[in-house]
């Protein structure tokens, strides 16, 4: 009888552990689905932001760069002094490679955190989502042309859209294909979400690795240089992207701390009620 009782208790304990494990798995899976849905929705809405009829802004970003650099355009200067006007060179391919890491590094970190069930998954991913949607709101309110488009419209001297040139050089038509997948919007320069998301990665690395601040800082410097040289963003877009990322990072971690505090309070309340009964 005693043996049967022990076996029965073991079976109940095992079933309880399986139930808890299933509940945790479902919770983690729902987190992943929720964040994935937020990303998909952002892509759909981003493609609509340039269709609402708000006048596209060309001048203010150029004027801000002129104010910072004594009347000079950093984008124009970089392409004239570092690039080749008639052909692609190694620097173009390297900086486009840096540009493309935006599509790999941030989601890879998120997937790794989710797979390891890290408590950092929610604040990290929530920071990215808040950043994206703040940027989306600004895109709706102030659609801003990037440097390459401003040059096409005559607001700047001629510029090359090197991202498109390099990608189409590697695989013909690949730029248009990739652009359509991500929710095309040619007037979403302000703020630079490309740079803002890399700032989130840098903030994350600074809190997790011994030399994370140095690595993250170098990554931010490389990405900002690439975005300006490639004609995708002004310096004002870069600075605005940093501010949006910093605000989103603070909001996400404030929310995570608040949520954890409330969860602990609920657990303590439930434990007190169980002891009283």
Phi, psi and omega in degrees: 000317181296321178297318179296321179297318179296316179297320178297318178296321178298318180295318177297319178296320180294317179296321177296318179296319179296321180295317178297317179298319178296320180296318179295318180298316179298318180298315180295322180295319179295324175300313181298315181297319181298314181291322178297319178297322178296321179293316180297316179298320177302315180300320179292316181291325180299323179292343180264346188297333181265010183249005184271358174090003178290134181302136179284135181266132179243323196275320194297323179292321177296315180298323179294317177296322177298319180295322181286326189242034172053046176087000180265155176256112181303323181297311181297315181300314182296315181293326181286325186265335183249338185261171175254124187290332187252352182207167176273144176233183185300320181301321180299316181292320180296314183288328173293325174298317175300315179304318184286342178297340176304325183275355184242307189295307182301312178293328179296319177297316179300315179296321179295317179296319179294316182297323180273003181053043181284140175295346178280353183298313184295307180297324180295309183290323178295324176301317180295317181295315178300318178301313182299317185281331171296315177299320179298318178300316179295323177299321178292319185281320184226074177298124188236131180283138175286169183304316183299323180285324176297323177293319178298328181273359177091008179276342178225160172300163183305135177230154176262139173269087192290331178300312180295318181297314183293313182296318179289335175291322180285309178223115183301128178085000184291328181296313180298322180296311180295323181295322181291328180291321185276005183083081187296134175203107185278355182238043180244040184286331185249122352279171177282097177292332176303314179283323183300317181293324176293327175298319177300316177300316181296318177299318179297313180299323181296333181267352187243333186244153181300315178252028183298324180295321179292314180298313180296320179297319178294322178296316178298318179295317179296316182291317180296320178296318180296316183296321180286312181300320183285354178082017182270333184212154170272168176295325178298323176297319180297312181297318178295322178298320178296317181295318178297317180296317180297317178296316181295319179299316179295315181297317182296318181285328173296317179296319180297319178294319179296317180296317180296319179296318179292321178296318177296322179295320178296318179298318179295321178295316179296319179296321179295318179296320179295322178293325181289330179274000000 
